[in-house]
């Protein structure tokens, strides 16, 4: 079951819907909308995983730590490349 949850997360990250934009403003707007949509979907899946694995405390703790590490990495990457 963990493999399925992982595959769902990967799918959401790498297969966003594509929007054809003409200007930089439209590209930025589209990217922002896609980001909001992807974050909402990821949060929904994360909540489902928390419920599904409620009795596996060690797994959930490791998942939480990995998510915190990912957020720190993402934020640092945006700060240096943004």
mmCIF file of the N, C-alpha and C atoms, coordinates in Angstrom:
data_MODEL
# 
_entry.id   MODEL 
# 
loop_
_atom_site.group_PDB 
_atom_site.id 
_atom_site.type_symbol 
_atom_site.label_atom_id 
_atom_site.label_alt_id 
_atom_site.label_comp_id 
_atom_site.label_asym_id 
_atom_site.label_entity_id 
_atom_site.label_seq_id 
_atom_site.pdbx_PDB_ins_code 
_atom_site.Cartn_x 
_atom_site.Cartn_y 
_atom_site.Cartn_z 
_atom_site.occupancy 
_atom_site.B_iso_or_equiv 
_atom_site.pdbx_formal_charge 
_atom_site.auth_seq_id 
_atom_site.auth_comp_id 
_atom_site.auth_asym_id 
_atom_site.auth_atom_id 
_atom_site.pdbx_PDB_model_num 
ATOM 1   N N  . UNK A 1 1  ? 0.815  -1.194 0.000   1.00 0.00 ? 1  UNK A N  1 
ATOM 2   C CA . UNK A 1 1  ? 0.000  0.000  0.000   1.00 0.00 ? 1  UNK A CA 1 
ATOM 3   C C  . UNK A 1 1  ? 0.859  1.259  0.000   1.00 0.00 ? 1  UNK A C  1 
ATOM 4   N N  . UNK A 1 2  ? 2.023  1.197  0.648   1.00 0.00 ? 2  UNK A N  1 
ATOM 5   C CA . UNK A 1 2  ? 2.911  2.357  0.671   1.00 0.00 ? 2  UNK A CA 1 
ATOM 6   C C  . UNK A 1 2  ? 3.400  2.689  -0.728  1.00 0.00 ? 2  UNK A C  1 
ATOM 7   N N  . UNK A 1 3  ? 3.613  1.639  -1.534  1.00 0.00 ? 3  UNK A N  1 
ATOM 8   C CA . UNK A 1 3  ? 4.077  1.878  -2.899  1.00 0.00 ? 3  UNK A CA 1 
ATOM 9   C C  . UNK A 1 3  ? 3.038  2.648  -3.695  1.00 0.00 ? 3  UNK A C  1 
ATOM 10  N N  . UNK A 1 4  ? 1.774  2.334  -3.482  1.00 0.00 ? 4  UNK A N  1 
ATOM 11  C CA . UNK A 1 4  ? 0.701  3.030  -4.192  1.00 0.00 ? 4  UNK A CA 1 
ATOM 12  C C  . UNK A 1 4  ? 0.676  4.503  -3.797  1.00 0.00 ? 4  UNK A C  1 
ATOM 13  N N  . UNK A 1 5  ? 0.783  4.765  -2.515  1.00 0.00 ? 5  UNK A N  1 
ATOM 14  C CA . UNK A 1 5  ? 0.781  6.153  -2.048  1.00 0.00 ? 5  UNK A CA 1 
ATOM 15  C C  . UNK A 1 5  ? 1.971  6.906  -2.622  1.00 0.00 ? 5  UNK A C  1 
ATOM 16  N N  . UNK A 1 6  ? 3.128  6.273  -2.656  1.00 0.00 ? 6  UNK A N  1 
ATOM 17  C CA . UNK A 1 6  ? 4.324  6.906  -3.212  1.00 0.00 ? 6  UNK A CA 1 
ATOM 18  C C  . UNK A 1 6  ? 4.130  7.186  -4.697  1.00 0.00 ? 6  UNK A C  1 
ATOM 19  N N  . UNK A 1 7  ? 3.579  6.239  -5.434  1.00 0.00 ? 7  UNK A N  1 
ATOM 20  C CA . UNK A 1 7  ? 3.346  6.431  -6.865  1.00 0.00 ? 7  UNK A CA 1 
ATOM 21  C C  . UNK A 1 7  ? 2.366  7.569  -7.126  1.00 0.00 ? 7  UNK A C  1 
ATOM 22  N N  . UNK A 1 8  ? 1.368  7.702  -6.285  1.00 0.00 ? 8  UNK A N  1 
ATOM 23  C CA . UNK A 1 8  ? 0.418  8.805  -6.432  1.00 0.00 ? 8  UNK A CA 1 
ATOM 24  C C  . UNK A 1 8  ? 1.128  10.134 -6.245  1.00 0.00 ? 8  UNK A C  1 
ATOM 25  N N  . UNK A 1 9  ? 1.974  10.229 -5.242  1.00 0.00 ? 9  UNK A N  1 
ATOM 26  C CA . UNK A 1 9  ? 2.708  11.474 -5.003  1.00 0.00 ? 9  UNK A CA 1 
ATOM 27  C C  . UNK A 1 9  ? 3.615  11.823 -6.180  1.00 0.00 ? 9  UNK A C  1 
ATOM 28  N N  . UNK A 1 10 ? 4.315  10.839 -6.706  1.00 0.00 ? 10 UNK A N  1 
ATOM 29  C CA . UNK A 1 10 ? 5.210  11.074 -7.843  1.00 0.00 ? 10 UNK A CA 1 
ATOM 30  C C  . UNK A 1 10 ? 4.410  11.495 -9.072  1.00 0.00 ? 10 UNK A C  1 
ATOM 31  N N  . UNK A 1 11 ? 3.288  10.841 -9.311  1.00 0.00 ? 11 UNK A N  1 
ATOM 32  C CA . UNK A 1 11 ? 2.454  11.186 -10.459 1.00 0.00 ? 11 UNK A CA 1 
ATOM 33  C C  . UNK A 1 11 ? 1.973  12.629 -10.373 1.00 0.00 ? 11 UNK A C  1 
ATOM 34  N N  . UNK A 1 12 ? 1.558  13.040 -9.197  1.00 0.00 ? 12 UNK A N  1 
ATOM 35  C CA . UNK A 1 12 ? 1.079  14.415 -9.031  1.00 0.00 ? 12 UNK A CA 1 
ATOM 36  C C  . UNK A 1 12 ? 2.185  15.438 -9.275  1.00 0.00 ? 12 UNK A C  1 
ATOM 37  N N  . UNK A 1 13 ? 3.404  15.076 -8.938  1.00 0.00 ? 13 UNK A N  1 
ATOM 38  C CA . UNK A 1 13 ? 4.512  16.008 -9.111  1.00 0.00 ? 13 UNK A CA 1 
ATOM 39  C C  . UNK A 1 13 ? 4.961  16.152 -10.558 1.00 0.00 ? 13 UNK A C  1 
ATOM 40  N N  . UNK A 1 14 ? 4.929  15.058 -11.322 1.00 0.00 ? 14 UNK A N  1 
ATOM 41  C CA . UNK A 1 14 ? 5.552  15.079 -12.639 1.00 0.00 ? 14 UNK A CA 1 
ATOM 42  C C  . UNK A 1 14 ? 4.580  15.159 -13.816 1.00 0.00 ? 14 UNK A C  1 
ATOM 43  N N  . UNK A 1 15 ? 3.292  15.125 -13.579 1.00 0.00 ? 15 UNK A N  1 
ATOM 44  C CA . UNK A 1 15 ? 2.354  15.178 -14.687 1.00 0.00 ? 15 UNK A CA 1 
ATOM 45  C C  . UNK A 1 15 ? 1.281  16.236 -14.490 1.00 0.00 ? 15 UNK A C  1 
ATOM 46  N N  . UNK A 1 16 ? 1.690  17.508 -14.375 1.00 0.00 ? 16 UNK A N  1 
ATOM 47  C CA . UNK A 1 16 ? 0.677  18.569 -14.243 1.00 0.00 ? 16 UNK A CA 1 
ATOM 48  C C  . UNK A 1 16 ? -0.038 18.782 -15.563 1.00 0.00 ? 16 UNK A C  1 
ATOM 49  N N  . UNK A 1 17 ? -1.205 19.375 -15.484 1.00 0.00 ? 17 UNK A N  1 
ATOM 50  C CA . UNK A 1 17 ? -1.902 19.707 -16.725 1.00 0.00 ? 17 UNK A CA 1 
ATOM 51  C C  . UNK A 1 17 ? -1.165 20.851 -17.400 1.00 0.00 ? 17 UNK A C  1 
ATOM 52  N N  . UNK A 1 18 ? -1.149 20.859 -18.704 1.00 0.00 ? 18 UNK A N  1 
ATOM 53  C CA . UNK A 1 18 ? -0.407 21.868 -19.440 1.00 0.00 ? 18 UNK A CA 1 
ATOM 54  C C  . UNK A 1 18 ? -1.339 22.957 -19.931 1.00 0.00 ? 18 UNK A C  1 
ATOM 55  N N  . UNK A 1 19 ? -0.903 24.180 -19.768 1.00 0.00 ? 19 UNK A N  1 
ATOM 56  C CA . UNK A 1 19 ? -1.658 25.347 -20.205 1.00 0.00 ? 19 UNK A CA 1 
ATOM 57  C C  . UNK A 1 19 ? -0.767 26.118 -21.166 1.00 0.00 ? 19 UNK A C  1 
ATOM 58  N N  . UNK A 1 20 ? -1.295 26.466 -22.316 1.00 0.00 ? 20 UNK A N  1 
ATOM 59  C CA . UNK A 1 20 ? -0.517 27.227 -23.280 1.00 0.00 ? 20 UNK A CA 1 
ATOM 60  C C  . UNK A 1 20 ? -0.639 28.702 -22.939 1.00 0.00 ? 20 UNK A C  1 
ATOM 61  N N  . UNK A 1 21 ? 0.497  29.325 -22.668 1.00 0.00 ? 21 UNK A N  1 
ATOM 62  C CA . UNK A 1 21 ? 0.521  30.738 -22.312 1.00 0.00 ? 21 UNK A CA 1 
ATOM 63  C C  . UNK A 1 21 ? 1.315  31.495 -23.367 1.00 0.00 ? 21 UNK A C  1 
ATOM 64  N N  . UNK A 1 22 ? 0.965  32.749 -23.562 1.00 0.00 ? 22 UNK A N  1 
ATOM 65  C CA . UNK A 1 22 ? 1.591  33.562 -24.596 1.00 0.00 ? 22 UNK A CA 1 
ATOM 66  C C  . UNK A 1 22 ? 2.607  34.558 -24.046 1.00 0.00 ? 22 UNK A C  1 
ATOM 67  N N  . UNK A 1 23 ? 2.397  35.071 -22.871 1.00 0.00 ? 23 UNK A N  1 
ATOM 68  C CA . UNK A 1 23 ? 3.274  36.102 -22.315 1.00 0.00 ? 23 UNK A CA 1 
ATOM 69  C C  . UNK A 1 23 ? 3.901  35.599 -21.028 1.00 0.00 ? 23 UNK A C  1 
ATOM 70  N N  . UNK A 1 24 ? 4.921  36.305 -20.555 1.00 0.00 ? 24 UNK A N  1 
ATOM 71  C CA . UNK A 1 24 ? 5.560  35.926 -19.299 1.00 0.00 ? 24 UNK A CA 1 
ATOM 72  C C  . UNK A 1 24 ? 4.559  36.019 -18.148 1.00 0.00 ? 24 UNK A C  1 
ATOM 73  N N  . UNK A 1 25 ? 3.713  37.033 -18.174 1.00 0.00 ? 25 UNK A N  1 
ATOM 74  C CA . UNK A 1 25 ? 2.687  37.164 -17.141 1.00 0.00 ? 25 UNK A CA 1 
ATOM 75  C C  . UNK A 1 25 ? 1.788  35.935 -17.130 1.00 0.00 ? 25 UNK A C  1 
ATOM 76  N N  . UNK A 1 26 ? 1.357  35.498 -18.313 1.00 0.00 ? 26 UNK A N  1 
ATOM 77  C CA . UNK A 1 26 ? 0.493  34.321 -18.398 1.00 0.00 ? 26 UNK A CA 1 
ATOM 78  C C  . UNK A 1 26 ? 1.228  33.058 -17.944 1.00 0.00 ? 26 UNK A C  1 
ATOM 79  N N  . UNK A 1 27 ? 2.502  32.956 -18.292 1.00 0.00 ? 27 UNK A N  1 
ATOM 80  C CA . UNK A 1 27 ? 3.294  31.821 -17.822 1.00 0.00 ? 27 UNK A CA 1 
ATOM 81  C C  . UNK A 1 27 ? 3.381  31.807 -16.307 1.00 0.00 ? 27 UNK A C  1 
ATOM 82  N N  . UNK A 1 28 ? 3.656  32.974 -15.729 1.00 0.00 ? 28 UNK A N  1 
ATOM 83  C CA . UNK A 1 28 ? 3.739  33.072 -14.267 1.00 0.00 ? 28 UNK A CA 1 
ATOM 84  C C  . UNK A 1 28 ? 2.402  32.745 -13.613 1.00 0.00 ? 28 UNK A C  1 
ATOM 85  N N  . UNK A 1 29 ? 1.342  33.270 -14.181 1.00 0.00 ? 29 UNK A N  1 
ATOM 86  C CA . UNK A 1 29 ? 0.014  33.019 -13.637 1.00 0.00 ? 29 UNK A CA 1 
ATOM 87  C C  . UNK A 1 29 ? -0.339 31.539 -13.724 1.00 0.00 ? 29 UNK A C  1 
ATOM 88  N N  . UNK A 1 30 ? -0.062 30.927 -14.865 1.00 0.00 ? 30 UNK A N  1 
ATOM 89  C CA . UNK A 1 30 ? -0.333 29.499 -15.043 1.00 0.00 ? 30 UNK A CA 1 
ATOM 90  C C  . UNK A 1 30 ? 0.478  28.660 -14.071 1.00 0.00 ? 30 UNK A C  1 
ATOM 91  N N  . UNK A 1 31 ? 1.760  29.014 -13.917 1.00 0.00 ? 31 UNK A N  1 
ATOM 92  C CA . UNK A 1 31 ? 2.619  28.271 -12.997 1.00 0.00 ? 31 UNK A CA 1 
ATOM 93  C C  . UNK A 1 31 ? 2.101  28.390 -11.568 1.00 0.00 ? 31 UNK A C  1 
ATOM 94  N N  . UNK A 1 32 ? 1.667  29.580 -11.179 1.00 0.00 ? 32 UNK A N  1 
ATOM 95  C CA . UNK A 1 32 ? 1.114  29.767 -9.844  1.00 0.00 ? 32 UNK A CA 1 
ATOM 96  C C  . UNK A 1 32 ? -0.141 28.945 -9.608  1.00 0.00 ? 32 UNK A C  1 
ATOM 97  N N  . UNK A 1 33 ? -1.000 28.910 -10.608 1.00 0.00 ? 33 UNK A N  1 
ATOM 98  C CA . UNK A 1 33 ? -2.232 28.119 -10.503 1.00 0.00 ? 33 UNK A CA 1 
ATOM 99  C C  . UNK A 1 33 ? -1.921 26.635 -10.412 1.00 0.00 ? 33 UNK A C  1 
ATOM 100 N N  . UNK A 1 34 ? -0.964 26.181 -11.222 1.00 0.00 ? 34 UNK A N  1 
ATOM 101 C CA . UNK A 1 34 ? -0.563 24.770 -11.187 1.00 0.00 ? 34 UNK A CA 1 
ATOM 102 C C  . UNK A 1 34 ? 0.042  24.419 -9.836  1.00 0.00 ? 34 UNK A C  1 
ATOM 103 N N  . UNK A 1 35 ? 0.842  25.318 -9.283  1.00 0.00 ? 35 UNK A N  1 
ATOM 104 C CA . UNK A 1 35 ? 1.442  25.089 -7.974  1.00 0.00 ? 35 UNK A CA 1 
ATOM 105 C C  . UNK A 1 35 ? 0.371  24.950 -6.899  1.00 0.00 ? 35 UNK A C  1 
ATOM 106 N N  . UNK A 1 36 ? -0.598 25.846 -6.902  1.00 0.00 ? 36 UNK A N  1 
ATOM 107 C CA . UNK A 1 36 ? -1.679 25.771 -5.917  1.00 0.00 ? 36 UNK A CA 1 
ATOM 108 C C  . UNK A 1 36 ? -2.453 24.472 -6.041  1.00 0.00 ? 36 UNK A C  1 
ATOM 109 N N  . UNK A 1 37 ? -2.736 24.093 -7.273  1.00 0.00 ? 37 UNK A N  1 
ATOM 110 C CA . UNK A 1 37 ? -3.482 22.853 -7.509  1.00 0.00 ? 37 UNK A CA 1 
ATOM 111 C C  . UNK A 1 37 ? -2.681 21.632 -7.047  1.00 0.00 ? 37 UNK A C  1 
ATOM 112 N N  . UNK A 1 38 ? -1.397 21.606 -7.388  1.00 0.00 ? 38 UNK A N  1 
ATOM 113 C CA . UNK A 1 38 ? -0.551 20.474 -7.000  1.00 0.00 ? 38 UNK A CA 1 
ATOM 114 C C  . UNK A 1 38 ? -0.403 20.390 -5.489  1.00 0.00 ? 38 UNK A C  1 
ATOM 115 N N  . UNK A 1 39 ? -0.227 21.527 -4.829  1.00 0.00 ? 39 UNK A N  1 
ATOM 116 C CA . UNK A 1 39 ? -0.094 21.530 -3.369  1.00 0.00 ? 39 UNK A CA 1 
ATOM 117 C C  . UNK A 1 39 ? -1.376 21.049 -2.699  1.00 0.00 ? 39 UNK A C  1 
ATOM 118 N N  . UNK A 1 40 ? -2.512 21.436 -3.232  1.00 0.00 ? 40 UNK A N  1 
ATOM 119 C CA . UNK A 1 40 ? -3.787 20.984 -2.672  1.00 0.00 ? 40 UNK A CA 1 
ATOM 120 C C  . UNK A 1 40 ? -3.932 19.470 -2.827  1.00 0.00 ? 40 UNK A C  1 
ATOM 121 N N  . UNK A 1 41 ? -3.561 18.961 -3.997  1.00 0.00 ? 41 UNK A N  1 
ATOM 122 C CA . UNK A 1 41 ? -3.642 17.513 -4.235  1.00 0.00 ? 41 UNK A CA 1 
ATOM 123 C C  . UNK A 1 41 ? -2.665 16.758 -3.330  1.00 0.00 ? 41 UNK A C  1 
ATOM 124 N N  . UNK A 1 42 ? -1.449 17.272 -3.205  1.00 0.00 ? 42 UNK A N  1 
ATOM 125 C CA . UNK A 1 42 ? -0.466 16.627 -2.336  1.00 0.00 ? 42 UNK A CA 1 
ATOM 126 C C  . UNK A 1 42 ? -0.927 16.620 -0.885  1.00 0.00 ? 42 UNK A C  1 
ATOM 127 N N  . UNK A 1 43 ? -1.489 17.731 -0.438  1.00 0.00 ? 43 UNK A N  1 
ATOM 128 C CA . UNK A 1 43 ? -1.995 17.792 0.934   1.00 0.00 ? 43 UNK A CA 1 
ATOM 129 C C  . UNK A 1 43 ? -3.131 16.804 1.148   1.00 0.00 ? 43 UNK A C  1 
ATOM 130 N N  . UNK A 1 44 ? -3.984 16.651 0.149   1.00 0.00 ? 44 UNK A N  1 
ATOM 131 C CA . UNK A 1 44 ? -5.082 15.685 0.252   1.00 0.00 ? 44 UNK A CA 1 
ATOM 132 C C  . UNK A 1 44 ? -4.543 14.260 0.358   1.00 0.00 ? 44 UNK A C  1 
ATOM 133 N N  . UNK A 1 45 ? -3.583 13.927 -0.475  1.00 0.00 ? 45 UNK A N  1 
ATOM 134 C CA . UNK A 1 45 ? -2.979 12.593 -0.432  1.00 0.00 ? 45 UNK A CA 1 
ATOM 135 C C  . UNK A 1 45 ? -2.262 12.375 0.899   1.00 0.00 ? 45 UNK A C  1 
ATOM 136 N N  . UNK A 1 46 ? -1.546 13.393 1.358   1.00 0.00 ? 46 UNK A N  1 
ATOM 137 C CA . UNK A 1 46 ? -0.844 13.296 2.642   1.00 0.00 ? 46 UNK A CA 1 
ATOM 138 C C  . UNK A 1 46 ? -1.823 13.008 3.773   1.00 0.00 ? 46 UNK A C  1 
ATOM 139 N N  . UNK A 1 47 ? -2.948 13.701 3.783   1.00 0.00 ? 47 UNK A N  1 
ATOM 140 C CA . UNK A 1 47 ? -3.968 13.461 4.813   1.00 0.00 ? 47 UNK A CA 1 
ATOM 141 C C  . UNK A 1 47 ? -4.516 12.039 4.731   1.00 0.00 ? 47 UNK A C  1 
ATOM 142 N N  . UNK A 1 48 ? -4.702 11.541 3.519   1.00 0.00 ? 48 UNK A N  1 
ATOM 143 C CA . UNK A 1 48 ? -5.176 10.163 3.337   1.00 0.00 ? 48 UNK A CA 1 
ATOM 144 C C  . UNK A 1 48 ? -4.150 9.168  3.870   1.00 0.00 ? 48 UNK A C  1 
ATOM 145 N N  . UNK A 1 49 ? -2.873 9.435  3.618   1.00 0.00 ? 49 UNK A N  1 
ATOM 146 C CA . UNK A 1 49 ? -1.817 8.558  4.114   1.00 0.00 ? 49 UNK A CA 1 
ATOM 147 C C  . UNK A 1 49 ? -1.801 8.563  5.634   1.00 0.00 ? 49 UNK A C  1 
ATOM 148 N N  . UNK A 1 50 ? -1.953 9.744  6.234   1.00 0.00 ? 50 UNK A N  1 
ATOM 149 C CA . UNK A 1 50 ? -1.978 9.828  7.696   1.00 0.00 ? 50 UNK A CA 1 
ATOM 150 C C  . UNK A 1 50 ? -3.105 8.982  8.281   1.00 0.00 ? 50 UNK A C  1 
ATOM 151 N N  . UNK A 1 51 ? -4.258 8.996  7.649   1.00 0.00 ? 51 UNK A N  1 
ATOM 152 C CA . UNK A 1 51 ? -5.392 8.198  8.124   1.00 0.00 ? 51 UNK A CA 1 
ATOM 153 C C  . UNK A 1 51 ? -5.157 6.716  7.884   1.00 0.00 ? 51 UNK A C  1 
ATOM 154 N N  . UNK A 1 52 ? -4.654 6.394  6.702   1.00 0.00 ? 52 UNK A N  1 
ATOM 155 C CA . UNK A 1 52 ? -4.460 4.995  6.318   1.00 0.00 ? 52 UNK A CA 1 
ATOM 156 C C  . UNK A 1 52 ? -3.425 4.297  7.194   1.00 0.00 ? 52 UNK A C  1 
ATOM 157 N N  . UNK A 1 53 ? -2.376 5.016  7.562   1.00 0.00 ? 53 UNK A N  1 
ATOM 158 C CA . UNK A 1 53 ? -1.297 4.427  8.354   1.00 0.00 ? 53 UNK A CA 1 
ATOM 159 C C  . UNK A 1 53 ? -1.306 4.917  9.797   1.00 0.00 ? 53 UNK A C  1 
ATOM 160 N N  . UNK A 1 54 ? -2.472 5.247  10.298  1.00 0.00 ? 54 UNK A N  1 
ATOM 161 C CA . UNK A 1 54 ? -2.628 5.776  11.639  1.00 0.00 ? 54 UNK A CA 1 
ATOM 162 C C  . UNK A 1 54 ? -1.990 4.892  12.706  1.00 0.00 ? 54 UNK A C  1 
ATOM 163 N N  . UNK A 1 55 ? -1.993 3.588  12.499  1.00 0.00 ? 55 UNK A N  1 
ATOM 164 C CA . UNK A 1 55 ? -1.461 2.667  13.501  1.00 0.00 ? 55 UNK A CA 1 
ATOM 165 C C  . UNK A 1 55 ? 0.032  2.378  13.323  1.00 0.00 ? 55 UNK A C  1 
ATOM 166 N N  . UNK A 1 56 ? 0.669  2.969  12.328  1.00 0.00 ? 56 UNK A N  1 
ATOM 167 C CA . UNK A 1 56 ? 2.098  2.750  12.081  1.00 0.00 ? 56 UNK A CA 1 
ATOM 168 C C  . UNK A 1 56 ? 2.876  4.024  12.415  1.00 0.00 ? 56 UNK A C  1 
ATOM 169 N N  . UNK A 1 57 ? 3.066  4.231  13.711  1.00 0.00 ? 57 UNK A N  1 
ATOM 170 C CA . UNK A 1 57 ? 3.660  5.473  14.215  1.00 0.00 ? 57 UNK A CA 1 
ATOM 171 C C  . UNK A 1 57 ? 5.077  5.702  13.688  1.00 0.00 ? 57 UNK A C  1 
ATOM 172 N N  . UNK A 1 58 ? 5.881  4.650  13.607  1.00 0.00 ? 58 UNK A N  1 
ATOM 173 C CA . UNK A 1 58 ? 7.261  4.818  13.135  1.00 0.00 ? 58 UNK A CA 1 
ATOM 174 C C  . UNK A 1 58 ? 7.279  5.281  11.674  1.00 0.00 ? 58 UNK A C  1 
ATOM 175 N N  . UNK A 1 59 ? 6.450  4.672  10.846  1.00 0.00 ? 59 UNK A N  1 
ATOM 176 C CA . UNK A 1 59 ? 6.357  5.082  9.440   1.00 0.00 ? 59 UNK A CA 1 
ATOM 177 C C  . UNK A 1 59 ? 5.925  6.540  9.332   1.00 0.00 ? 59 UNK A C  1 
ATOM 178 N N  . UNK A 1 60 ? 4.907  6.927  10.097  1.00 0.00 ? 60 UNK A N  1 
ATOM 179 C CA . UNK A 1 60 ? 4.405  8.298  10.032  1.00 0.00 ? 60 UNK A CA 1 
ATOM 180 C C  . UNK A 1 60 ? 5.441  9.311  10.512  1.00 0.00 ? 60 UNK A C  1 
ATOM 181 N N  . UNK A 1 61 ? 6.206  8.945  11.536  1.00 0.00 ? 61 UNK A N  1 
ATOM 182 C CA . UNK A 1 61 ? 7.254  9.850  12.014  1.00 0.00 ? 61 UNK A CA 1 
ATOM 183 C C  . UNK A 1 61 ? 8.326  10.045 10.947  1.00 0.00 ? 61 UNK A C  1 
ATOM 184 N N  . UNK A 1 62 ? 8.726  8.958  10.289  1.00 0.00 ? 62 UNK A N  1 
ATOM 185 C CA . UNK A 1 62 ? 9.729  9.065  9.222   1.00 0.00 ? 62 UNK A CA 1 
ATOM 186 C C  . UNK A 1 62 ? 9.180  9.853  8.034   1.00 0.00 ? 62 UNK A C  1 
ATOM 187 N N  . UNK A 1 63 ? 7.925  9.649  7.723   1.00 0.00 ? 63 UNK A N  1 
ATOM 188 C CA . UNK A 1 63 ? 7.291  10.404 6.638   1.00 0.00 ? 63 UNK A CA 1 
ATOM 189 C C  . UNK A 1 63 ? 7.285  11.897 6.975   1.00 0.00 ? 63 UNK A C  1 
ATOM 190 N N  . UNK A 1 64 ? 6.913  12.220 8.202   1.00 0.00 ? 64 UNK A N  1 
ATOM 191 C CA . UNK A 1 64 ? 6.885  13.619 8.629   1.00 0.00 ? 64 UNK A CA 1 
ATOM 192 C C  . UNK A 1 64 ? 8.272  14.247 8.540   1.00 0.00 ? 64 UNK A C  1 
ATOM 193 N N  . UNK A 1 65 ? 9.287  13.539 9.002   1.00 0.00 ? 65 UNK A N  1 
ATOM 194 C CA . UNK A 1 65 ? 10.652 14.051 8.931   1.00 0.00 ? 65 UNK A CA 1 
ATOM 195 C C  . UNK A 1 65 ? 11.101 14.253 7.492   1.00 0.00 ? 65 UNK A C  1 
ATOM 196 N N  . UNK A 1 66 ? 10.740 13.324 6.623   1.00 0.00 ? 66 UNK A N  1 
ATOM 197 C CA . UNK A 1 66 ? 11.134 13.460 5.218   1.00 0.00 ? 66 UNK A CA 1 
ATOM 198 C C  . UNK A 1 66 ? 10.416 14.641 4.570   1.00 0.00 ? 66 UNK A C  1 
ATOM 199 N N  . UNK A 1 67 ? 9.172  14.866 4.918   1.00 0.00 ? 67 UNK A N  1 
ATOM 200 C CA . UNK A 1 67 ? 8.434  16.002 4.380   1.00 0.00 ? 67 UNK A CA 1 
ATOM 201 C C  . UNK A 1 67 ? 9.029  17.326 4.861   1.00 0.00 ? 67 UNK A C  1 
ATOM 202 N N  . UNK A 1 68 ? 9.409  17.386 6.131   1.00 0.00 ? 68 UNK A N  1 
ATOM 203 C CA . UNK A 1 68 ? 10.041 18.596 6.664   1.00 0.00 ? 68 UNK A CA 1 
ATOM 204 C C  . UNK A 1 68 ? 11.368 18.860 5.952   1.00 0.00 ? 68 UNK A C  1 
ATOM 205 N N  . UNK A 1 69 ? 12.147 17.800 5.707   1.00 0.00 ? 69 UNK A N  1 
ATOM 206 C CA . UNK A 1 69 ? 13.427 17.960 4.999   1.00 0.00 ? 69 UNK A CA 1 
ATOM 207 C C  . UNK A 1 69 ? 13.191 18.442 3.574   1.00 0.00 ? 69 UNK A C  1 
ATOM 208 N N  . UNK A 1 70 ? 12.181 17.874 2.927   1.00 0.00 ? 70 UNK A N  1 
ATOM 209 C CA . UNK A 1 70 ? 11.866 18.299 1.556   1.00 0.00 ? 70 UNK A CA 1 
ATOM 210 C C  . UNK A 1 70 ? 11.486 19.779 1.521   1.00 0.00 ? 70 UNK A C  1 
ATOM 211 N N  . UNK A 1 71 ? 10.667 20.227 2.454   1.00 0.00 ? 71 UNK A N  1 
ATOM 212 C CA . UNK A 1 71 ? 10.247 21.629 2.483   1.00 0.00 ? 71 UNK A CA 1 
ATOM 213 C C  . UNK A 1 71 ? 11.442 22.555 2.696   1.00 0.00 ? 71 UNK A C  1 
ATOM 214 N N  . UNK A 1 72 ? 12.363 22.166 3.572   1.00 0.00 ? 72 UNK A N  1 
ATOM 215 C CA . UNK A 1 72 ? 13.561 22.974 3.784   1.00 0.00 ? 72 UNK A CA 1 
ATOM 216 C C  . UNK A 1 72 ? 14.395 23.039 2.504   1.00 0.00 ? 72 UNK A C  1 
ATOM 217 N N  . UNK A 1 73 ? 14.548 21.910 1.833   1.00 0.00 ? 73 UNK A N  1 
ATOM 218 C CA . UNK A 1 73 ? 15.291 21.875 0.577   1.00 0.00 ? 73 UNK A CA 1 
ATOM 219 C C  . UNK A 1 73 ? 14.621 22.757 -0.465  1.00 0.00 ? 73 UNK A C  1 
ATOM 220 N N  . UNK A 1 74 ? 13.301 22.608 -0.606  1.00 0.00 ? 74 UNK A N  1 
ATOM 221 C CA . UNK A 1 74 ? 12.558 23.392 -1.584  1.00 0.00 ? 74 UNK A CA 1 
ATOM 222 C C  . UNK A 1 74 ? 12.707 24.882 -1.331  1.00 0.00 ? 74 UNK A C  1 
ATOM 223 N N  . UNK A 1 75 ? 12.533 25.275 -0.087  1.00 0.00 ? 75 UNK A N  1 
ATOM 224 C CA . UNK A 1 75 ? 12.641 26.688 0.263   1.00 0.00 ? 75 UNK A CA 1 
ATOM 225 C C  . UNK A 1 75 ? 14.048 27.229 0.022   1.00 0.00 ? 75 UNK A C  1 
ATOM 226 N N  . UNK A 1 76 ? 15.062 26.441 0.357   1.00 0.00 ? 76 UNK A N  1 
ATOM 227 C CA . UNK A 1 76 ? 16.442 26.871 0.123   1.00 0.00 ? 76 UNK A CA 1 
ATOM 228 C C  . UNK A 1 76 ? 16.718 26.987 -1.364  1.00 0.00 ? 76 UNK A C  1 
ATOM 229 N N  . UNK A 1 77 ? 16.192 26.081 -2.145  1.00 0.00 ? 77 UNK A N  1 
ATOM 230 C CA . UNK A 1 77 ? 16.378 26.116 -3.593  1.00 0.00 ? 77 UNK A CA 1 
ATOM 231 C C  . UNK A 1 77 ? 15.714 27.359 -4.187  1.00 0.00 ? 77 UNK A C  1 
ATOM 232 N N  . UNK A 1 78 ? 14.520 27.658 -3.729  1.00 0.00 ? 78 UNK A N  1 
ATOM 233 C CA . UNK A 1 78 ? 13.814 28.843 -4.227  1.00 0.00 ? 78 UNK A CA 1 
ATOM 234 C C  . UNK A 1 78 ? 14.561 30.100 -3.817  1.00 0.00 ? 78 UNK A C  1 
ATOM 235 N N  . UNK A 1 79 ? 15.067 30.141 -2.616  1.00 0.00 ? 79 UNK A N  1 
ATOM 236 C CA . UNK A 1 79 ? 15.806 31.317 -2.151  1.00 0.00 ? 79 UNK A CA 1 
ATOM 237 C C  . UNK A 1 79 ? 17.061 31.569 -2.970  1.00 0.00 ? 79 UNK A C  1 
ATOM 238 N N  . UNK A 1 80 ? 17.729 30.511 -3.401  1.00 0.00 ? 80 UNK A N  1 
ATOM 239 C CA . UNK A 1 80 ? 18.975 30.680 -4.142  1.00 0.00 ? 80 UNK A CA 1 
ATOM 240 C C  . UNK A 1 80 ? 18.749 30.806 -5.639  1.00 0.00 ? 80 UNK A C  1 
ATOM 241 N N  . UNK A 1 81 ? 17.621 30.302 -6.149  1.00 0.00 ? 81 UNK A N  1 
ATOM 242 C CA . UNK A 1 81 ? 17.368 30.328 -7.592  1.00 0.00 ? 81 UNK A CA 1 
ATOM 243 C C  . UNK A 1 81 ? 16.156 31.167 -7.959  1.00 0.00 ? 81 UNK A C  1 
ATOM 244 N N  . UNK A 1 82 ? 15.454 31.690 -6.979  1.00 0.00 ? 82 UNK A N  1 
ATOM 245 C CA . UNK A 1 82 ? 14.199 32.375 -7.223  1.00 0.00 ? 82 UNK A CA 1 
ATOM 246 C C  . UNK A 1 82 ? 14.352 33.778 -7.642  1.00 0.00 ? 82 UNK A C  1 
# 
